[in-house]
């Protein structure tokens, strides 16, 4: 970010210095061609005193017109460009641009130069008074200021276009909101919270407008800015800046809180979660609008929600719970919209959050998330998306594997959920579409066998013992034949669900040997299913 700020300044300085140097060179050449080059070079004071004062005053008068005209053209062009940017992204751009001090400095200098040139050309005579400290000083000052005005045009337009870069606008709005939090903590001013809420709305508007215009890079920049805003608020003043303000009064009229029960709103304020709820509700709105049309934005929203939840593991359990609620809302919206790919990626980020809770010792949170995996996997299955149940089984199996090293006490509760992931899908028609769940079960069973944990592998066997033999054979053959760890098409996860590491592949036959040892009656019962 520092480099992006310094580059326009450096380019502006180079442009200013380069044009000035070129102008000096051209003027020197012109003076030499006119035959006054030697005098100008050896005795510039004499050369200056020999200038025609009336001609110089006329030039200053003309310069006033030139500067005023250039200023008018610059204002017109800048106004058009700013308005176009504001219409495309957010009206906030106009406010930010007008309030930037660079505009006041540049415009003020142009106006000052014009006024000085008019006054000098109107009041000074042709004759220099005797005893003047510096003859022609007013003319020199006017011409110097006119030169600076004209030289400033290129750097100023470079500043304008750099300022109106959508990414820079997003960063400015984000930084402005962060400064609001800092001022709220130090000065206890209620207006700072209102500005922060406005900043959230502006960032969402930029993201939505950019998405509608297929500027996915800008839309994703806005989504990231909202995440950084939440993280900055957590670091600066969560639960502290709100104590001396009537936040409830501010939120009562906010679109994201107007329908919220007053008791629930007061609880969020007490927990210091009002901004987090604001951002996550805006996330959910963008998520729902982008289903089936801008999956990259939805993937980033899921990733950022996971990062926000991860930041809350130590002593901010309410925020973790809030992130879990919104993950569930994302899954519900994606399943209802039939956007299977988005559901697939959201589950991946949800699993990453569960893994982080296991690392932090929050086993109950990981078990709760696993229960949601089972619920939404079955919900997708019931709505004609059987692959989602397979993804849920795969992710649950990986959570069990992760818990083996990070949280051994949670392995059995997670395994219980894993074995019940398909318990409501018992009809023959449904069972024919559950090979993916069986495959995940075999993968986890072979992992237990590799680790010498036969008891847990037996639990998986008991859950599968009534499976039809022909399906067991197809699952076994698929696992033994697949040697590619990466899926053969490009996907967001990139993993191949059918792949088994070599050490687990070696134990496949050991696991399926238990089925061969079943009694003939059990085999006939399984074949009849």
N, C-alpha and C positions, 0 to 999 in steps of 0.2 A: 504493500500500500504506500509506503514511503517513496519507493521508486516511481510509482505512478503519479505522485504529487510533484516530485522534483523534476520530472521530464518536461512538462509544459513550461515550467519556470526557466529551465535551462534553454529550451528552444526559443522562448521569448527573449531572453538575454542575448542569445546568439543572433537572432533576427535584428534586434535593436542595434547591437554593436556592428553587425555586418553592413546594414544599410547606412549607418552613420559613416563608417569607414569608406564605403563606396562613394557616398556623397562628397566626402572630403577629397578623395582622389579625383573625382570628376570635376569638382570645382577648381582644384589646383591645375588640372590640365587645361580647363577653359581659361583660367587666368594667364597661364603661360602662352596660350595661343593668342590672347588679347594683347600680349606684350607687357603685362604688368606683373608677370610671374616673379621676376627677380626682385622687384620692390616688395611684393607681397611676402616673399620668402625672407628677405634680409631685413626689412624695416616695416613690419606690419602696422605700426602706429602711424607712420607717415602715410602709408597707403590708405588707412582708415580715415585720416583727417582730410584727405583729398576727395572723398566721396561727395557726390551732389546731394546736399541735405534735402532739398525739395523732392528729388527723385526717390530718396529713401523714405520720406514721409508718405509719398504716394504709394510706395511698395507696401508700407505698413498698413495703410488704409485698405489696399487690396487684400493684404494678408488676413485682415479681420473678416472680410467677406469669405475668403477661402476657408478659414477655420470654422466659421459659422456654417458654411455649406457642408463641409466634411462632417461636422458634428451632427447636422440634420440627417445626412445620409447614413451615418453610423447608427444613430438612434433608430431610424426606420428599419434598417437591415436587422439590427439586433432584436427589435421588437417583433418582427416577423418570425425570426428563427426561434425566439423564446416562446412565442405563442404556438407555433407548430409543435414544439417539444411538449408544451403544457397540454395541448389538446390530445397528443398521442399517449402521454404517460400519466401526468397528474398536474392539476392546477398549482400544486405546491411549488412547482419549479419556478413559476413567476415570482412568488413571494421570496423564495430563497435567492433568486438572482438579483432582485431589486435591493434586497437587504445586504448584499455582499459589499464590503467596503471598497473593493477595486473599482466598482462602477462609480461610486461617489467621487473617488479620487480622479479617475480619468475624465468623467464628465465635468467635474468641478474645474479641472485644469484647463479643459477646452474653453469653458465659459470665461474663466479668469483671463486667458490669453486674448480672447475676443474683446473683452471689455478694455483691457490694457491697450490693445492696438487701436481701438476707436478713440480712447482718450488721448493717446500720444499723437495720433494723426490730426486730431482736432485742436490741440492746445499748443503744440510746439511750433515755433516759427522757423524761417529759413536760416536765420543767423544764430550762431552759437554764442551765448553771452560770454563776455570776458571773465576770466577767473573761474571758469567751470572746472570742477574737480576732474571730471572725465567726460569730455565732449562725446556726443553721440551715444551716451550710456543708455538712454531710453530706447534708442533704435536697436542697439545691440541686445538689450534685454528682450525687446519684442521679437526680434528675429530668432533669438535663441529659443524662446518659448514656442514660437510657431514651428520651429524645426523639431522640437521635442514632441509637439502635438502630432505632427505628421509621422515622425518615426514611431510613435506609440501605436499607430493604427494596426500594424502587423502583430505585435505582441498582444494587443487588446483583443483582436479577433481570435488569436490563438487561445487566449484565456476564455473567451466566450464559448468556443466549440469544445474546449476541454471541460468547462463547467457544465455544459449541457449534455455531456456524455452520460447516458443512462446509468452506467455503473457508478460514475462519480456522484450523480444525484442520489442514488441509493445509499452510498456511503455517507453523504452529507446528512441525509435524513436520519440515518442510524446514529451517527455521531452526535447529532443535535439532541436526539432522545436520550442518549447516554449522559450528555451534559445536563439534561433535565434532572436525571436521577441524582447526579452529583450535587446540583444546586438544591434539590429537595432535601438531601441529607444534611447539607451545611446550613441552609438558610430557612428551611421549613416553610416554603412557599407552596401553597396549594395549586397555583397555576401550573407548576411544573408537571404535575400529574396529568393535567388536561393536555398539555403539549405532548407528553409521551403517548397518550391515547391517540391523539391526532397523528403522530408519527407512525404508529402501527397501521392506522387506516390508510395513510398515504403509501406505505410500503406494499400493502395488499393491493391497492389500486394499480400501482406500477406493475406488480406481478401479474395481475389479471389482464391489464391492457397489453402487456408484452406477450403473454400467452395467446391472446386473441389475434395478435399480429405476427404470431409464429416466431417471436424473438425469445426463444427458450432460454438462451444464455442470460438475458436480462431478468426473465421471470425467476430463474433459479437463483440469481444474485439477490433478488428481493426475499426469496424464501430463506436463504442463508442469513440475510440481515436480520430477519425476525428471530431466528435462532440466537444469533449473537446478542440481540437485544435482551432476550430472556436471560442468557448466561451472565450478561453484564449486570442486570438487575439483581440476579441472585448473589453476585459477588459484592455489589455495592450496598444494597439496602433492603433486601427482602425482609419483611416483617419489622423494619425499623423506620423507614421513611413514611409509612402509612399511619403511624401512631397518632400524630398530631393533626391529621387532616380528615375532613369529612369525605372520605373516599366513597362511602355508600351514596352520598348525595350526588357525586359526580357520576357514579355508575348507574344510578337509577334511570338516567336518560340515555344510556349507551345501548346501542342496538344489540350487543351481545349479552347484556344483562337485564334488559327491560322485562323479559318474560321469566327471569329466574326468581325463584321463591326468595323472599327477603331473608329468611333464616339461612338458606344455603348461601346467599350472597354475603351475609355477615360472617359466616364461617370461613368463606374464602378470604375475606379481608383479614380476619383474625390470623389465618395461616400464612398471610403474605402471598397469596396465589392469584390475586386479581389480574395482574398483568399476564401471568402464565395462561390463565383461562382465556383471556382476550386473544393472545397469540394463537393458542391451540384451536380455539373456535374459528379463527380466521383460516388456520391451516385446514381444518375440516371443511370449511366452505370451499376453499380452492381445490381441495382433494375431490370433493363431490362433483364440482364443475369440470374437472379435468379428466374424469374417468372416461376411458375409451378414446381420448383425443390428445392428451399430453401426459403420457405415462411417466416420462422423465421427471416431471414436476411432482407427481405422486410418490415416486420412488424417493426423491429427495426429502419430501415431507416426512415420510416414514423414517428415513435415516436421521433427520434432525430431531424428530420426536424421540428416537432412541437415545440420541446424544443428550437431550435435555433430561430424559429419565435417568441416564447414567450419572449425570452431574448431581442427582438428588439421592444417591445411595447412602451417603454417610449419615446425615442428620435431617434429611428432608423427605421423610417417608410420604407425607401427603402429596408432594409433587410427583413422586414415583407412582403412586396410586392414580393420580390424575393422568399421567402419560399412559398408563395401562388402560384407563377408560377410553382415551382417544384412540389407542390402537384398536380396541374393540369396535369403536365407531367406524374407523377406516375399513376394517374387515367387513362389517355389516354393509356399508355403502358399496364396497367393491363387489360383494357377493350379489347384492340386490341388482346391481347394474350389469352383472354377468361378465365383469372384467377379470377374468381368471389370472391373467399375467400380473396384474397389479396385486391381487390377493396373494399370489405366489411370492412376490417380493416383500410385501408387508409382513408376511409370516417369517421371512428370513430376518428382518430387522427386529421383529418381536422376539424371535429366538435369541438374537444377540443380546437384547435387554435381559432376557431370562438368564443367560450365561453370566452377565455382569452381576446380577443379583446373587447368583451362587458364589461368585468370587467374593462378594462382600459379606457373605454369611447370612443373607436374607433368604433362607431356604423356603420359607412360607410363601414369599412373593413368587419364587420360581415355580412352586407347585401350583399356585393360583393361576399363573400364566399358562402352565401346561393344561390346566382344566379348560381354559379358554381355547387353546389349540384344538382340543377334542370337540368342544362345542361348535366352533366355527367350521371345523373340518366336516362334521356331520351336517351342519347347516348347508354348506356348499354341496355336499353329496345329495341332500334332499332336494336341492334346487337344480339338479342336473349337471353338477360340476364335480364328478367323482374324483378327478385328479386332485382336487383340493384336499380331500381326505387322505390321499396318498402322500401329499406334501406334509400335512399335519403329522402323519405317522412317521415320516422320515425325520422331521424336526424333533419330534418327541424322542425318537431313538437316539438322536445326537445329544439331546439334553441329558438322557440317561448316561450316555458315554462320557459326557463332560462332567457329570456329577461324580463319576467313579473316582476321579482324581481331585476335584475341587470341593465336593460336598458329599462325602460317602453316606452321611446320615439321610440324605434325601433320595438316594437311589431307589429304595423300595417303594416309597410313595409315587415317585415318577414312573416307575415300572408298572405300578397298578393302573395309573392313568393310561399308559401306553397300551396295555393289554385290553383296556376297555374302549379304545378309540373306535372300534367298529361293532360294539355290542348291540347297537340298535339296528344293524343292517344284517338281518338274519334270513330274509326271504331268498329263495334260490336265484331269482332274477338279480337281486342286489349283490349276492355273494359272487356271482360270475364277474363282477367288476371290481373286486377287491384284491386282485393279485398284488397290487402295489403295497397294500398294507401287509400282506403275508411276506412279501419280499423284505420289507423293513424289519419284520419280526425275525426272519432268518438271519439278517445281517447282524442284529443285536445279539441273537443267540450265539453266533459264531464268535462275536467279540467276548462274550462271557466265557466261552470255551477256551479261547486263547489266553484269557486271564486266569484260567483254572477255577472259574466260578460255575460249576456244573449245576448247582441248586437253582440259580436264577435262569440258566439255560433250560432247565427242566420245566420251570414255570411257563416259559414261552412254548415249549413242546406241548404241555398240557392244554394250553389255549388253542393249539393248532391240531390236536390229535384227531379231531373229527373232520378235518379238511379232506376234500376228495383227493385220492392219490394222483389222478392225472394233473390236477393243478399243482400239487406239490412237486411233481416231476418237472413241470414247465418252469416253476420258480427256480428249482435247483439248476436246471440246464442254463437258464438265463444268467444266473449268478456265476456259474462256472465258465461261461463263454465270454463274458464281457471283461475286457482287459483295459479299457480306456477310462481313466479317472475323470476326464473332461467330456462333457456332452459334445456330440458331433455337430451341433449347431451353436451359434453364439447366443448365450443367454446371460441374464444379469447375474445369476449365481455361478453358472459355468460348470456345476457339478453334474456327474452322471449318477442318477439314483440307483442304477443297476450294478455299480462297480463295487467290488470287494477287494481290499488290500490282500496281497499274496498270503500273509500269515492267516487271515481269516478264511480265504478260499480253501486253504488246506484242511480246515475243520468242517467244511460243508458236509462231506460224506459222513463224518462222525455224527453230526446232528440228524441227518436223514436216516441214519441206521436205526435210530430209535423208532421211527415209523415202520421200518421193516420188521421190527420185533413185536409189533402189535398183533394181537390175536386175529385169526381169520374172521371172527364175528365182527370185531371192530372195523376191520378193513371193508367188509361187506356193507356195514352201516354207513361208513364214510362214502363209499361209492354210490350208495343209494341217495345221497343228499342232492 
